Amino acid sequence: MKHYFLTGVSAAQKASLNEQMVVLTDMHIDGQDGIMLDEENKNFALKFLGMSEKSQKATTYAGIILVVYGKAEAGEADQAKPNAVEVKRRTLAALDADHERYRQLYMAACSSRINELIAQNRQELITRRLTIEQTQKALIRELRALRLTEGRSCGMGVIDREVFLSEFEALVSVPRVKDIRVEDGSISVYTEMLFADDPRSGKRHELGEFVIQFLTDGQADCVRWYNLTRRVNAGRDVQQAPHVYNSGRSCLHMIKDSLVDLVSEMQFAVAAQLAIDFIEQVDVEEPDGAQLDKWPEPISAGLAADKSEPNLIDVDADPDKSEQAPDELIANAATSQQAAAGQAEATGNSTEPAQ
C-alpha cells in the first residue's frame, strides 16, 4: 500500500485537517518535516487546503512518495473545495474504513498472542503429564517391590500361581464382563452392553459395549476406556462415555488414584468392577455427566438403531472396529483426537484439554 508525504504543512493547517478527522502521521524524511497520509486522505487534504497535486517524487523509503503540490487555480480551487456534505460523508466513510482495518489488525494481533500462549501452555501440560506418568510407573514398581518383600518376609513365594489363577478367575467372573484378552503390558476387559440411568428424567441410556484396557506398567493413568458401539458428541466432541474423552482418558481425577492403587497391587478384578461402575454411575451434576441425555435410550428388541441422530458416531458402521486390538484402538483414538483438535483450533472451539 502506497503512502504520500506532504511537506510545508503548517501547524494551523494540520489542526484543521485533524478537525476534519483526516488520518495523518508526522514524519521526517530526507531532511524534511511533513505529514504522511494514504491516498484517500491525501486527496481530501489537498482539496480541503485548496491545493492541487503537481507531481510526485520518490523518497529513500520504498512505498512512500513525496507529493509536490501548489495552490489550485481559481476555477480548480472552487471545484476542489469540498462542501460540508462531502466532508461529512468522506469523514464517516474514512473513519469506518480505518476503524475496520485497525480493528482487524488488532484482533489478528491479539488472536496470534493468545494462540501462542495456548500452544506454550499445552506443551507445558504435555511435558508435565509425561513426567507424572514416568513417576507413576516408578511408583508402581516400588509398590510392587515393597509388597513382594512383605510377602517373602511372611514366607510367601515371589510368584504364587494359585493367587494369580484365583485373581484371573475373579476377573472373568466380574458382572458384565464377557471376555478377557491378555497381552504384553496390558489386560483388556471386554464388557457387555453398559447402561446409565438419568435421575433427572428417570430414563435409561444405552452407552455401549466397551473394552477397558489396564496398562500393567502404570503408564497413562493405568486405564483406558474405548466404546466399541458408538461415540457421542456430547459436552465435548467425540466422547467414549459421559466421563471419558475420545483418547480413552477419564475426565474425572477421583477415579484415577483408586485404579492406580489397584493396578499396583494387581487386583484387576476389583479394578474392572470399579471401571465398569464408573461408566454406568454417571454424575449428572458434573458438566460432562450433565450431557448424559445425548446418549440414546435402549432400542426395542428387533429394531435397528436410529443412525440419524446428529450427535451419534456409529462404530458398527466399520465391521472391523469391534475386533480391533487395544493398540489399534489407541492409535485410532489418538488420530481422531488430533483431527478434532485441528478442527477446534480452526473454529475456535475447545475439545479435550491437555492433561
N, C-alpha and C positions, 0 to 999 in steps of 0.2 A: 504494500500500500504506500503511495507517494504522500509526502508531506511538503508543505511550502513554507519558505522563510521570508518574512517581510521585515525590512529594516526601516528605520526612521519613523516608527510609530511612537507618538508622544504618550506621556502618562495619561493626559486627558482623553486621548483617543482610545487608549486601552481601557480606561474606565468606562467610556461609552460602549465599547464592544462588550465589556463584561456585563453591563446593564442589559444588553440585548442577548445575554446568555450565549455568547459566542465561545466555543471551546478553543482555548489557545494556551500556549506554553511559552514562557520567557526562555530565550535561548541566546547563546553567544557562539557564533560560528564564523570562522575565518576572520577573527578580529572585529566583528561587528555584533552589536546588540540588536535584538529584534524579537519577533514572535513567530512561533511555528503553529501551523494550522493544517487540517486536512483540506481536501479540495472544496468541499461544500462550504465549510466555514470561511475559507479564503475568499471564495467568490462573493459570499454575503458581506464579509468585512470590507472588501473593496467597494462594493455597491454602497454600503452604509456610509463610508468615509468620503464618497464622491470621487473615487479614484477608478482608474481602469488599468488593466494589465498591459504593459508594453512589450515585455519579453521575459524569457526565463534563462537562468544560467545554472550550471552545475556547481555544487559545493564539494567540499572534501568528504562529505558524508554521503554514502550511497543511499538513495531514496529520499534525500532532502534537496529541494530545488529552490534556488534564490529567485524571487519574483521581482522584476524591475517594473515599477508602476509610476504613474503620474496622474495629474489632475485630469479628470474626464472633460471632454469638450462640452460646450454649453448644451447642445441637444442631447448628447450622450449622457450628460450628468442628470438631466431631467428624467431621462428614460431609466437611468440606472438606479436612481434613488428609490429604495423600497418604501412602499406606503405602510401604514400601520397594520393593515390586514395581512399583508405579505410578511411583515416582521413577525407577527404573532404566529401565523401558520408555519413559517420556517422554523421559528424558535421551538415550537412544540414538537414538530417533526424531528428536528435535530436532537432535541433532548430525549425523545423516545428512542431514537436510533442509538444514541450514545449510551443511554442508560441500559438498553437491552444488550449492547455489545459488552459493556463493562460488567453487567450482571452475569452474562455467560462466562466471561473470563474469571470472575470472582468464584462462581460455582465450580468451574473446572479446577481452579487452584485449590479450593477447599476440599473438593472430592479427591483430588490427587493426594493431598496430605493425609486425609482420612484413610484412603486405601493403603497408603504406605504404612500408616500406624497399624491398621488391621493386619497387614502382611507380617509386620515385625512381631506383633503380639501373637499371631497364630504360630509363627516359627518358634517363638519363645515357649509357648504352651506345648508344642510338639516335642521340643528338646526336653522340657521338664517331664513330660509324660514318659518319654523313653528312659530318662533317669530313674523315675519312680518304678517303672516296670523292671528295670535291671535290679534295683534294690529289692523289689518284691520277690524276684526269682531267688536272690541270695538269701532273703529271709526265709523262704520256704525250705531251701536246702538246709539252713541252720536249724529250723524247727524239726525237720525230719531227722537230722543227725542227733538232735537232743533226745527225741523220742526213742530212737534206736538205742542210744546209750542208756536211757532209763529202762528200756525193756531188757537189755542184756544184764543190767545190774539186778534185775528180778529173775534172771535165769531163762529169759526168752531168747530164742534164736534170732539171728539177723533177718532171715527170711522164714516166715511162718506160713506155709502153704495153706494150712487149714483156715487161718484168719483171712487170707486173700480170697480163697474159694467161698468162704462164708459171705464176705463183702460183695463178691460178684453175684451170688445168688440173691442177696438182699437187693442189689441194684436192679436185677432182672424182674424182681417181684414188686417194684415200686408201681403204684397205681398209675394208669395211663401211659406207661412205658411199653412199647411194642417191639423194640429191637435195640440191640447194643452192638456197636462196632468199635473195636479197639485197634488203634494204630500207634506207631511210634510217637510218643509225646502227647497223645490225645485220646480221650474216650468220648465217643459220640453217642448220645442217647436220643433215639427216635421216639416221638410221642404219638399217641392217638390224637384225634381232634380235641383241641382245647377251647373252652368257652369262658366268658366272663359275664357276670351279672351286673347290671347298672342299677344301683339303689335309687337313683333319681326317677327312673321310668318303670322299674320293675321288669325290664326286658333283658333277655339273654342275648349275647352277641357271640357269633362264631369267629374265633381268632384264626384258627388254622392248625395244621399239624406241623410240628417243629422238630428240628434237630438241635439239641443242646450239646455244645461241644465244650468239654472240660479240658483245658490245657494243663497237663500234669506237671510241667516245669514251672508253672506260676506266671508265665508271661501274659500280658494283656488282660489283667484282672482275673485271670484263670478261667473265664467262661464267656461263651458267645451263644446267642440265640438266633437261629435262622428259620424263618417261616417258609415251609415247603408248599403252602397252599396259596397265599396271597400276601402282598404288601400293600399298605394303605397310605395315601396322602392325608395325614391327619393334622396334628398340631405342627408337625414338621413334614417335609417332603419324604416320601417313601420310607415308612416305618415298618419294622418287622412285627412289632406289637405296640400297644399303647405306651409302654415304658421302655421301648427298645429302639435305638437308632437303626438306620439302614446298615451300618457297619456291624451290627450284632451286639454292640455295647449297650449296657443298661444306662438309662437316663438318670437313675437314682443311685446315690452312693451308698445308702444304708445296706443294700443287698451285697455289695462288693466285699466288704470286710468279712461278713459271715462266710461267704463262699471261699474266700482266700484261706480262712482258718480250716474249713472242712477239707479243701483240696490238700493243704499241707499235711493234714492228718490222714489223708487217703480215705476219707469217709464219703465215698462217692454216692452211696445210696441216699444218705441224708441230704447231700448236696443236690442230687437230682430232684428229690421231693421238694426241696426249698426252691429250686429253679422253676419247677412247674407251678408251684403255688404263687410265685412271683408273677408269672404270666397271667394266671387266672384271677388273682386278687388285685384288681385294678383300683388304685386310689383316685377316685373321680374328683377329689378336692385339689389334686395336683394338676398343673397346667396340661401336661401331656395326657394324664389319665382322664381329664375332662373331655377329651376327644373320643372317648370310647364309642359314642353313638355313630362315629364314622365307619365303624366295623359292622358288617352285615348281621342281620338276625339269621338264625338257622333256617335253612330251607326245608320244605316238606319232603318227605321221602318220595323218591322217584321223579322229583322236579329238578330241572337243570338250574344251576346258579345263574343269577342275573349278572351278565358281564357288562351291562350298560352303565353301572354306577361309575361316575367320573373319578371318584377317589380310590377305586379298587384297581390294583395291578395284579392281573391274573398270572399266577405262577404256573398253573396247569396248562396254559397255552403252549408251554415248552415241555413236550413229553419227556425230555431227558432231565428236567430240572430236579424232580424228586429223587432221581438216582445219583445226583452229583455227590462226589465225595466232599467232606468238610473243607478240604483245602480249596476245591473249586468254588464252593460257596463263599469262602472268604474272599477269593480273588474277584468273584462276580460282585460281591457286596462292595468291595473297595472301588471297583470300576464305576458302579452305579453312584457311589458316594462322590467320586471325583466329578462325574458328569453333573450331578445335582449341584455341587459346589460351584462349578463353572457357570451353570445357568443362573444360580443365585447371585453370583458376582456380576453377571451381565445385567440382571434385572434389579439388583439392589436388595434382594430378599435374603433372609438368613435361613440356612438349613441347620445342619448339625454343628455345634460349636466344637472347636478343638478341645480335647480333654486331656 
